[in-house]
Amino acid sequence: MVKTVSYQHTNSYETLNDLSTRTEKIWVCLHGLGYLATFFKKYFSGLDPEKNYVIVPQAPSKYYQGKDFKHVGASWLTRVDTQREMNNNINYLQQILEQEGIVGDPRLVFFGYSQGVSIVTRFCRSYAYEIKALIMHSGSIPAELDETDGQHFQKYSDRIIHISGTEDEYSNEKVLKRELQKIKLLFSTECEIHRPEIKHVVHTPLIEKIAQSL
């Protein structure tokens, strides 16, 4: 018999730069599988520090990578107890926004990379306030998101952006076709599509270029 119990859990998160009246964009950046927030935030160090405040949440499930047990990575969720783990993640992200005092702040930019795409889109489907942008980078949009969710995204986001490398080793024609169908269903023509010649890596030059146009 499987039982559940609720308990208080404490988790960290990283920030970059300072939040002030000069801040134009507040980034909430969800890392991919195997990352730690402290390393992932380095990808955003090239953003203008006066205009951009960066928040990098930490996936809760940490584990050792490799057989030498030296490097630590983290995961947001797996196919086991997915909905329960996602609810925990949503509560965690909501608490970050509340602690930072930015719930409903129109300067918010939600960014997801790889596994982070599934987290950020699921969070945004229940986020009721207008945001500056939703950026999905090299990750799959969850299968359960439907047209109704797409109407929500389009209503509350000024810009929706999808990035996928043409040389991504985790992608192929079948995956790309599925994602394009999902993008059409959810975002219609409202989604900006970028296909840089990169593998499964964070494309910092493109992120910095997009940041300047937000």
C-alpha positions as CSV (number, residue, x, y, z in Angstrom):
1,M,0.0,0.0,0.0
2,V,1.3,3.4,-1.0
3,K,0.7,6.2,1.5
4,T,1.6,9.9,1.4
5,V,2.6,12.4,4.0
6,S,3.0,16.2,3.8
7,Y,5.9,17.9,5.5
8,Q,7.8,21.2,5.3
9,H,10.7,21.2,2.9
10,T,13.4,23.9,2.5
11,N,15.2,24.5,-0.8
12,S,17.7,27.1,-2.1
13,Y,17.8,29.2,-5.2
14,E,20.4,31.5,-6.8
15,T,20.2,35.1,-7.9
16,L,22.3,37.3,-10.2
17,N,22.5,41.1,-10.1
18,D,20.2,43.3,-7.9
19,L,16.5,44.0,-8.2
20,S,15.9,47.7,-8.3
21,T,13.8,50.4,-9.9
22,R,16.2,50.3,-12.8
23,T,15.5,46.7,-13.5
24,E,13.6,46.1,-16.7
25,K,13.4,42.3,-16.8
26,I,13.2,39.8,-14.0
27,W,14.3,36.4,-15.3
28,V,13.1,33.1,-13.6
29,C,15.3,30.5,-15.3
30,L,14.7,26.8,-14.9
31,H,17.7,24.6,-15.6
32,G,17.9,21.2,-17.3
33,L,18.5,17.7,-16.1
34,G,21.9,17.3,-14.4
35,Y,22.5,21.0,-13.6
36,L,22.8,22.9,-10.4
37,A,21.5,26.4,-10.1
38,T,24.9,27.8,-9.0
39,F,26.4,26.8,-12.4
40,F,23.4,27.4,-14.6
41,K,23.2,31.1,-13.6
42,K,26.6,31.7,-15.3
43,Y,24.8,31.5,-18.7
44,F,23.1,34.8,-17.8
45,S,26.1,36.7,-16.6
46,G,26.3,38.5,-20.0
47,L,23.0,40.3,-19.5
48,D,23.1,43.9,-18.6
49,P,23.3,43.8,-14.8
50,E,21.4,47.1,-14.4
51,K,18.5,46.0,-16.6
52,N,18.3,42.3,-15.7
53,Y,17.7,40.5,-12.4
54,V,18.1,36.8,-12.7
55,I,16.6,34.1,-10.4
56,V,17.6,30.5,-10.9
57,P,15.6,28.0,-8.9
58,Q,17.2,24.7,-7.8
59,A,15.6,21.4,-8.8
60,P,15.0,19.5,-5.6
61,S,16.2,16.0,-6.4
62,K,20.0,16.0,-6.3
63,Y,22.1,13.0,-7.2
64,Y,25.7,12.0,-7.9
65,Q,26.7,11.8,-11.6
66,G,29.2,9.2,-12.8
67,K,30.8,6.4,-10.9
68,D,33.4,8.5,-9.1
69,F,30.7,10.3,-7.0
70,K,32.4,13.7,-7.5
71,H,29.9,15.7,-9.5
72,V,26.4,16.5,-8.4
73,G,23.4,17.1,-10.6
74,A,19.7,17.6,-10.1
75,S,16.3,16.6,-11.6
76,W,13.0,18.3,-11.4
77,L,10.9,15.2,-11.7
78,T,10.6,11.8,-13.4
79,R,7.8,9.7,-14.7
80,V,7.3,8.3,-11.2
81,D,4.7,10.4,-9.2
82,T,4.9,13.1,-11.8
83,Q,1.9,15.1,-10.8
84,R,2.7,15.1,-7.1
85,E,6.3,16.2,-7.8
86,M,5.1,18.8,-10.2
87,N,2.7,20.2,-7.6
88,N,5.7,20.4,-5.2
89,N,7.7,22.3,-7.9
90,I,4.8,24.7,-8.5
91,N,4.5,25.4,-4.8
92,Y,8.3,26.0,-4.6
93,L,8.3,28.4,-7.5
94,Q,5.3,30.3,-6.1
95,Q,7.1,30.7,-2.8
96,I,10.2,32.1,-4.5
97,L,8.0,34.7,-6.3
98,E,6.3,35.6,-3.0
99,Q,9.6,35.8,-1.1
100,E,11.1,38.1,-3.8
101,G,7.9,40.2,-3.8
102,I,7.4,39.8,-7.6
103,V,4.1,38.0,-7.8
104,G,2.2,39.8,-10.6
105,D,5.3,41.9,-11.7
106,P,4.9,42.6,-15.4
107,R,8.7,42.5,-15.8
108,L,8.9,38.7,-15.4
109,V,10.5,36.6,-18.1
110,F,10.0,32.8,-17.6
111,F,12.8,30.8,-19.2
112,G,13.1,27.0,-19.4
113,Y,16.0,25.0,-20.8
114,S,15.8,21.3,-21.6
115,Q,13.9,19.6,-18.7
116,G,13.1,23.1,-17.4
117,V,10.8,23.6,-20.4
118,S,8.3,21.1,-19.0
119,I,8.5,22.8,-15.6
120,V,8.2,26.4,-16.7
121,T,5.2,25.7,-19.0
122,R,3.4,23.7,-16.4
123,F,3.9,26.6,-13.9
124,C,2.8,29.2,-16.4
125,R,-0.4,27.4,-17.2
126,S,-1.6,28.2,-13.7
127,Y,0.1,31.7,-13.3
128,A,-2.7,34.3,-13.6
129,Y,-0.7,37.5,-14.1
130,E,0.7,39.2,-17.3
131,I,4.4,38.5,-18.0
132,K,6.9,40.0,-20.3
133,A,7.9,36.7,-22.1
134,L,7.9,32.9,-22.0
135,I,11.1,31.4,-23.5
136,M,11.4,27.7,-24.2
137,H,14.9,26.4,-25.0
138,S,15.8,22.9,-26.3
139,G,13.0,21.1,-24.4
140,S,9.7,19.3,-25.0
141,I,6.4,20.9,-24.3
142,P,4.3,18.6,-22.0
143,A,1.9,16.4,-23.8
144,E,-1.0,17.3,-21.6
145,L,-1.0,21.0,-22.5
146,D,-3.9,21.8,-24.8
147,E,-5.6,24.6,-26.7
148,T,-7.1,26.1,-23.6
149,D,-3.6,26.4,-22.1
150,G,-2.4,28.1,-25.3
151,Q,-5.1,30.7,-25.0
152,H,-3.9,31.4,-21.5
153,F,-0.3,31.8,-22.6
154,Q,-1.2,34.1,-25.5
155,K,-3.3,36.3,-23.2
156,Y,-0.8,36.7,-20.4
157,S,2.5,36.8,-22.3
158,D,3.7,39.6,-24.6
159,R,6.2,37.3,-26.3
160,I,6.4,33.5,-26.6
161,I,9.7,32.2,-27.9
162,H,10.9,28.7,-28.8
163,I,14.5,27.8,-29.4
164,S,15.8,24.4,-30.7
165,G,19.2,23.6,-32.2
166,T,19.3,22.0,-35.7
167,E,22.1,19.8,-34.4
168,D,20.5,18.9,-31.1
169,E,21.5,15.3,-30.3
170,Y,18.2,14.7,-28.4
171,S,16.1,15.8,-31.3
172,N,15.2,14.3,-34.7
173,E,12.6,14.8,-37.4
174,K,9.9,13.0,-35.4
175,V,10.5,15.0,-32.3
176,L,10.7,18.3,-34.2
177,K,7.4,17.5,-36.1
178,R,5.7,16.8,-32.7
179,E,7.0,20.0,-31.2
180,L,5.9,22.1,-34.2
181,Q,2.4,20.6,-34.0
182,K,2.3,21.4,-30.3
183,I,3.5,24.9,-30.9
184,K,0.8,25.4,-33.6
185,L,-1.9,24.0,-31.3
186,L,-0.9,26.1,-28.3
187,F,0.5,29.4,-29.7
188,S,-0.7,29.5,-33.4
189,T,1.4,32.2,-35.1
190,E,2.2,34.0,-31.9
191,C,5.3,32.0,-31.2
192,E,8.7,33.1,-32.4
193,I,10.7,30.1,-33.6
194,H,14.5,30.1,-33.6
195,R,16.6,27.3,-35.1
196,P,20.3,28.0,-34.5
197,E,23.0,25.7,-35.7
198,I,23.8,24.3,-32.2
199,K,23.8,21.0,-30.3
200,H,22.0,20.5,-27.0
201,V,23.6,23.5,-25.3
202,V,22.5,26.9,-23.9
203,H,22.8,29.4,-26.7
204,T,24.0,32.5,-24.7
205,P,24.5,34.8,-27.7
206,L,20.9,34.3,-28.8
207,I,19.6,34.7,-25.2
208,E,21.5,38.0,-24.9
209,K,20.2,39.2,-28.3
210,I,16.6,38.3,-27.3
211,A,17.1,40.1,-23.9
212,Q,17.9,43.3,-25.7
213,S,14.6,43.2,-27.7
214,L,12.3,42.4,-24.7
